[in-house]
Amino acid sequence: MTAPEPSRLAYVPFVSVANMMRLIHRIGISEMLSGVAAYIEEDFHRWELFDKTPRVASHSDVGVIELMPTSDGAVYGFKYVNGHPKNTAEGLQTVTAFGLLADVQTGYPVLLSEMTVLTALRTAATSALVAKYLAPEGADTMTLIGNGAQSEFQAMAFRAICGIRKLRLYDIDPEATRKVMRNLAGQGFELTACGSAQEAIEGAQIITTCTADKQYATILTDNMVGAGVHINAIGGDCPGKTELHKDILSRADVFVEYPPQTRIEGEIQQMPADFPVTEMWEVITGAAKGRRDARQITLFDGVGFATEDFSALRYLRDQLETTGLYEALDMIADPDDPRDLFGMLQRAKTADL
């Protein structure tokens, strides 16, 4: 006796790390970053449709494990992600992730994917999309302070979406900077390795901070930030972790994804609960102003939000039919009679599985 053939719905498309990398090379990293950014922008325009909640976080002394859920009413999505700064010293990734999309009408999963690589793309795409609205006109030079795993993705996204060509690099670990210099050689950038954060910000119109240590740090002080710059602060992404002196926040116009989450995890956790911020969906839809003049300091306090992961997964799903770069996982029990799950289990004793 053989088991009945499972229905099509019993199989879920799964994108492995290997197939994610094949997909990026098939599409092209610049094209994929631009594509993910376009989906994020589209979903910001649909902001009011989404269920929104701060991420569900489990904190420990060494890191955090989080779930990031959302739904637009038709599709539900979530991401599992961790953040463990100590991992690098142990030869492990600081951040790992996977994500899922499901059909709201049935509750059945429709996509399961690795999201360690996809999150790197999503984070960079979000930063560059925001800078498209907030950075000074004609900006061509960006400082990258913190040259870890996210750095090259940030650089490539800002080149593809904002036209950045000059990069000034600094990390307390010189080997991290050398790694970025190697990886971005031949990518069309003018690269400058700097000996301090102060040196790195010279002449830059955009400053990206992306450090890993879980602590209240001061990567930028108030006297380092001149008029007209855009700060892309993406390293302060959990309680007890910041990168900027609070006086910078007082001088800048601060833009966030979802205030209830950013007030817990972002740079603005240092500020009073009523500290004024502008939500990026308002800027993108035209409901609020972004950059108003050449001397304005704009600051994106980016902590990552579930809708951005939803957008990235939605983009990914739309690429699978034409590329075929996925596996079919048999992960949904599919008995002939949906009431007879136990019977299916019993028949499996003699089935040729």
Order of alpha helices (4+ residues) and beta strands (2+ residues): beta-alpha-alpha-beta-beta-beta-beta-beta-alpha-beta-alpha-beta-alpha-beta-alpha-beta-beta-beta-beta-alpha-beta-alpha-beta-alpha-beta-alpha-beta-alpha
